[in-house]
Amino acid sequence: MANRRYGVSYKGSKSRIVENLVDAIPYKGVDNFYDLFAGGCAVTHKMLLDGRYGHYYANDLNGQALRLFFDGIHGKYRNERRWISRDDFFALKDKDPYVACCWSFGNNQRNYLYSRKIEPYKKACHYAIVFGDFSLLRELCPEVAGVCEEALDGIEDTHERRIRFGPTIVWWLKAYGTPEMVAGNPLYSSCHVKHDTKTRPKGTIRDLQRLESLQRLERLERLESLQSLERLQRLERLESLQRLEISIQDYRDVKIKPCSVIYCDIPYKGTDGYCGNKKGESGFDHDAFYDWCCGQDELVLVSEYDMPGDRFTEVWRKKHVQSLCAVKTSEVCERLFVPTRQLGKYRDMMSAQKGLKLFES
């Protein structure tokens, strides 16, 4: 399914490439799939949907996003509507997976999602979209509160309200805003609207037939917390759910059953720490992990940018663009490795599966 998102929002998620990645992971004659560094569970989610294995085991030492995914597919967040303030975040993040993951900057589980300057404006947007309460928006942005209320009138679905909200503000700013007005309001300035009287929209908000086409122009309306929540609420109850077991422990403590494939999306070497660790401190012993991989009897596959060439062999790759922030991206090349001593085993297991493309770009 094009543009489908897998798992829950998580820094380092494989959601964007998992549909290609799974084709390089053997399943013929394999009973068990282990996702030892499950993170946001994008790979586990895709595997569950495909139903390629008899049993699935998702593990993560941090466990917050893992619990969030597990609770999400059980429908726990179906009626979630809370606004989480900065104070709420720091009080709840260590015990509430939803707060830790969906209300943290870059899903890093450490820092609050919004700056102090923009927080009251985000709250006003949240209240308008989720609760239909425009009082805060009228206080902070009286110029657009009325037109936003008009645009959302009669729309009950929160997702549809969010989709229409930001473009409405952008349309109004392009039609009636001034540079001085935009410069003095964080909500308006975040929309990055350029003013040109020659290209101002004509008519009223109700005359704009394709309001959705303006969505790409907005910035602040993105309301990352609501996007994460919508993704969480879309997690369907899986038919294979009863075959999923989760654990929160060190990867070396997970008991691996025979006839298994072990997938490891480890903290990438040389990258900033995440999953609640301090910046730059992953706390992960890569050398110990390499030794562990090379001592396994069951097939191990490792996602990384690079691995020691004398011990591991690359079997798949894919270039893709990752988002660094709202307006900055970078091209990276994701690679999949197996211990070189298992390369023959990997090739034998893949020989029964058609369509494998090594080194896909």
JOKALIN-V132121 format. One record per run of one state. SS is the DSSP state (helix for helix, strand for strand, loop for the rest). FROM is the first residue (numbers start at 1). TO is the last residue. If there is no record, write none. Layout:
BEGIN
SS:FROM:TO
SS:FROM:TO
END
This chain:
BEGIN
loop:1:17
helix:18:24
loop:25:31
strand:32:35
loop:36:41
helix:42:50
loop:51:54
strand:55:59
loop:60:63
helix:64:73
loop:74:85
helix:86:92
loop:93:96
helix:97:102
loop:103:103
strand:104:104
helix:105:107
loop:108:111
strand:112:112
loop:113:115
helix:116:131
loop:132:134
helix:135:140
loop:141:141
helix:142:152
loop:153:157
helix:158:176
loop:177:178
helix:179:183
loop:184:185
helix:186:189
loop:190:196
helix:197:199
loop:200:204
helix:205:207
loop:208:210
helix:211:217
loop:218:219
helix:220:222
loop:223:223
helix:224:233
loop:234:240
helix:241:243
strand:244:247
loop:248:250
helix:251:253
loop:254:259
strand:260:265
loop:266:285
helix:286:294
loop:295:298
strand:299:304
loop:305:311
strand:312:323
loop:324:328
strand:329:339
helix:340:350
loop:351:361
END
